[in-house]
């Protein structure tokens, strides 16, 4: 095992903020495996690449000999983390959450070593709590503390509701840290408030406080907002290889450097940006689907775009039922159905007017055009994306 100082340098790579280096180094010098916590609420059955940033850091701790603790928030998911939310999350049933949890674990273990991961559900302790215990736990945190959160303050300023069950969330996440005696908690930069609550509760319980280990938030395919299923700018870990590859090829060159850093821990290799992007997409597909799938996805992409043989390529299917017959509406629908990117009509119009859109290998430059779409037709949206009319 590397020395504590060497471990610290390894772990710092790619992190956004650690509170603080000195505390982490002191814990690494204890000479025992640290309890490293990462919590997730299975509010959906699939995870996206944005969440894998934290999972990869947890795997790094594993590889250095530390104990990974993956907390499945079957109880906290029924509240839903209010972090960054402009409104209350819809509440899920416990059955739906547990079904999501099963799928989530299978995907998480594509990164983590299951033999060296302690997986626990926080329902194991929360469902045993009496109302008296819940009141005593709430008495440790003030309303003023909760209202320091920017998302709560912003909603109140806008006259929007903040429900009392949402205020419970940081307390519950913090109590998880007490129960598992976390030495380190990993989270995105938006989790700072929640993790600090955990430190406060640990101190009150007479435990050593956990180190706050924050990872950067990965931008989605739009390159602006963080990757999120609700925003439709995500790449799912379980997506078919060809779709995953195609989505990754759609990112900007600037965003590509960010993906290399956060997903591969590397810098963009020298050479043509298109070749670098293909290498990025292939390696990520390989990570979640295997070497053969990565090679096949690359070949499919080359067939579709480098060789311009779209007619024989496997493409997302575009359903035009209920869609207006003009080309702009078709492009908007194609992005929404094929790539989960919400293109506005203005964006679609610009793609048409600049000559990016092709139907049956012919450019369509009139945004008012109403072509006769036929099943099997290939609609090319830009240099790297195309769909087939269903």
N, C-alpha and C positions, 0 to 999 in steps of 0.2 A: 504494500500500500504506500502511495506517496506520502511524504511528510505533511503535517498540517498546513505548513506554508505553501507547499506545492498544490495541495488540494484546494486551498483558497484561491489561488491563481487560476486553476482549472475551472472552478465553479463560477468565478466572476465573469468569465467570458460569455458574452451574449446577454448578461443580466441588465436590468434597467436601474435597479436600486437595491441596496442591501442595508438594513438597519440593525446593526452596522457591521463593518468588516471586523472590528476588534472583537465584538461579541461572538461572531461566527468563528473566528480563529480560536478564541478561548474554548469554545465548545469542541472544535476539531481536536484540540489538545487534550481532551478528557480521556482519550485512549479507548473509547467505546463507540459502537455504532450509534449514530444520532437518529432520533425519530423524526423523519422528514414527512410532513403532512401536505397532502394536496386534496382539496375537497371539490366535488363536482355534484351538481344537481341534475339528474337525468330527466330534464324537461322535454327531451326529444330523443328518438332512438339512435340517432347518428351524431358523431362528432365531426368537426371540421378541422382544417389544418391550423386554424388559429389556436385551438385548444392544445394541439400537439406541442406547441412551444413550451408550455409548462410541463407536459408529460415527458418531454425529452430531457428537461432539466432534472426531473425526478429520477429518470433512468440514469443520468450522470451521477447523481448521489448514490444510487444502487451500485453502480460499477466501481465506486470508490469505497464500497463496503458498508454503506449505511442502510438503515431500515426504511423502506418506502412504505408509507401508510396512505392508502387511497380510501378516502371517506366518500361513500355514496350517500348523498343527502336525500334519503327517501322521505324524511320529515321536512327538511328545509325546502325541498322541491315543491312541497304543497303550499309553501308561501311564495317562493320564487324570489331570487335575489333582486332587490330594487335598484342595485347599482346601475347608474347610467340610464335608468328607465324614466320616460316622461309620463308614464301612467302605470297603474297597478297591473301586474301580470294576471292573466286568467288562471284560476286555480285548477289543478289537475287532481284526478282521483289517485288514491294510493295504488290501485291495480295498474293504472296506466303508467305510473312512475316505475313500478317494479318491472314491468315489461320493457320499458326503455332501459332500465339499469342492466338487464341481461345483455342487451345488444351493445350497450356502452362498454361493458367490461370486455367483451370479445374484441372490440376495436382498440381499447386501451392497451390490451396485452399484445398488440402488434408492436408496441413500443416498450412497455415494461416487461420485466422478467416475472411471470406469475409465481414462480417458486420463491421469489425473494420479495413479494409484495404482500403486505397485510391489508386485506380488503375488509372494511367494516361499514355497516349501515348505521347512520346516527339515530335511526328509529330504535335501535337496541337500548339506548338510554333515554331518549325523549318520551317514548311511549310508556315508560315506567314512572315518569314524574307525576307527582300529585299536583293539584292546583296550588297547594301551599308552597311546594318547592318552586313552582314557576313564579309565584309572587316574590319569593325570596331572591330568586335569580334576577328578576326585573328590578328589584330594589337596589341592585348594585350599579345600575346605569341610570343617568338622568335624561329627561326629555331634552334638556339643553344640549347634551352630548349628541343625541341622535339628530337634532336639528342643525348640527354643524355640517352635516352632509350636504354637499352642493345640490345633489339631485332632489333631496327633500325640500331644501330652501327654494329651489327654482320652481318646483311644483306649487308650493304654497304661495309664492309671489305671483304665479299665474292664476291663482284661485282654483287650482286643481287639487283633487283629494289625495291625501296621504292616509291610508288606512292603518289602524293600529297594529294589525298583524304584520305589516311590513316592517315596523319598527323592531319587531322581535327578531328579524333575520340576523343582524350583526351579533346580537346576544347569543343566538343559537350557534352561529358559526364560531364565535369565541369559545363557547362552552365545549364544542368539539375538541378544541385544542387542550382544554383542561383534562378531558376524559382520556385522550390518547397520550397525554404528557408530551406534547410536541416540542421538539428542540428547534425546529425550523418549520415555517409554513411558506409554501410557494403559492404565488398568485399573480395575476396580471396587475399592472400599475393601477387599475381601477379598484383593486381590492385593499388598498392601504388602510382605509378606515376600518374595515371588518377585521383585518388581521391585528390591528392595534387594540381593538376591543378584546381580542383573545389574550394579548399580552397583559392587559389590565386585570382580566379575570384570573389568569395564572398567578399574577402577583398576589392577589387577594387570597388565593388558595395556598399560598406559600410555596408555589412551584417556581423554578427558574423560568424566566420569560423566553418565549420563542423568538428566534431571529426572523425578521420580516424579509422575505426574499422575493422581490418583485421582478417579473419578466415583462418585456415589451409587449404591447398589443399589436398583433399582426394586422396590417391593413388588408381589406378585402380586394376583390378583383378590380374595383373601381379606383383603388389607390388612394382613397380619401378617408372613408369611415372604416372602423375596425370590422374584421370579418365577422359576419353575423348571418344566421339563417333568416332572421326576420327582415334583414335588409336585402337578402337575395344575392349577396356578393361573396359567397363562400365556395370552397372546394371541400366536399365531403370525403372523409376517409374511406367510406364504403362505396363511393361512386364507381361505376364501371371504368376500367382503365382508359378507354378511348375518350370518354367524357372528361375525366380528370386531366388527361393530357391536353385536350383541346382548351379547357378553361385556363390552364397554366400558360399556354401559348398566347392567350389573349392579353396578358398583363403587359404593362409598359416596361420599357428598358430600365427606367428608374426604380420601379417597384421590383423588378427582377433582382436587383442588388440586395434589396431588403429581404426577399425570400431566400436568397442564397445564405445570407447571414443568419436569419432566425430559424430556418428549416434545415439547413445543412451545416451551419457553423463555418461557412467558408466565404471567400470573396469570389466575385464573378471571374471566371477564367479569361485569359487573353483570347483574342480572336473576334470573329464576327458575332454581334449580339444575337442573331438568330440561332447560331450554333450553340451559344451559351444557354439560350432559353430552351432549346430542345434537350440539352443535357440536363437542365434543371427538371424539366417535366418528366423525362425518362427516369431519373433517379428517384423522384418522389413516387411515381407509379410503381417502380420496383420495390420501394420500401413497404408499400401496403398491398401489393398484388403479386410480387415475385419478379424475378429477372425476365422470364419469358414474356410476361404481360407488358413489361416496360419496353422490350424490343418490339413487340407486336404493335403497341400504341405508337411508337416512333415510326414504324413502317407504314401504319395506317395514315398517320399525319403526312408523311412524305408522299404517299399515294394521292391523298386528297389535294395537297397544296403544292408541294415541290414538283411533283410529276403532273399535277393538274388533271388527275384522273378521278374526278369527283363522282362520276356515274357509277363506278364500281366500289366506292368507299362506303363504310358503315357510318351513317350520319344520324343525328337526332331527328326524330319525326315531328314535323309541324302539322298540327291539326288546325284547320281554318274554319271549323264549324263555329258559327256565331261571331266570326271576325268580319269586319267590313271588307269589301273587295278591293280597296285601293292598296297600292304597294307599300305606303307608309304604315298602314295598319298591319300588314303582313310582316313587315320587319319588326315592329314592336312586339307582335305575338311570337315571332321566331326567337327573339332574345329572351322573352319571358319563359317560353316553354323549353327552349333548348339549352339556355345558359344561365337561367335564373338571375339575369341582370335586368333591372328595370330601366329600360331605355325610354326616354320621353319621346313624344311625337316630333318634337323639335330636333332631337338627336337623330332620329330615324330619317327625317327629312334631309338633314345635312348629309347623311351617308348616301342617300339617293342622289342628291344634287351633285355631289363630288365624284360620282361614278363608281362608288364602292360596291353597289348592289347589282348582282347579276342574276337573271332568271334564264335557265337553259343556256348558260354560257354567253348571254347577251346582256349588256349593260342596260339598266333601266334608270334613266336620269330625270324623268318627269314625276314629281311627287304626287301628281294627280292621276297617274296612270292606273288603270284597272285591268291588269293582264288576266288572261284566262288560265288560272292555275289548274294543273292536272296532277293527279296522283303519280308520284315517282319523280316529279320535277325537282331539280336541285336549285335552291335559292341560296346564293352566296351573299353573305352579309358584309364581309370585308376580307382582308388578306388571309385571315386565319380561321374564320368561322363560316360554317354553312349548315343548312338543314335540308331535309327531304320532305316534300309535301306528302302528307298522308292521305 
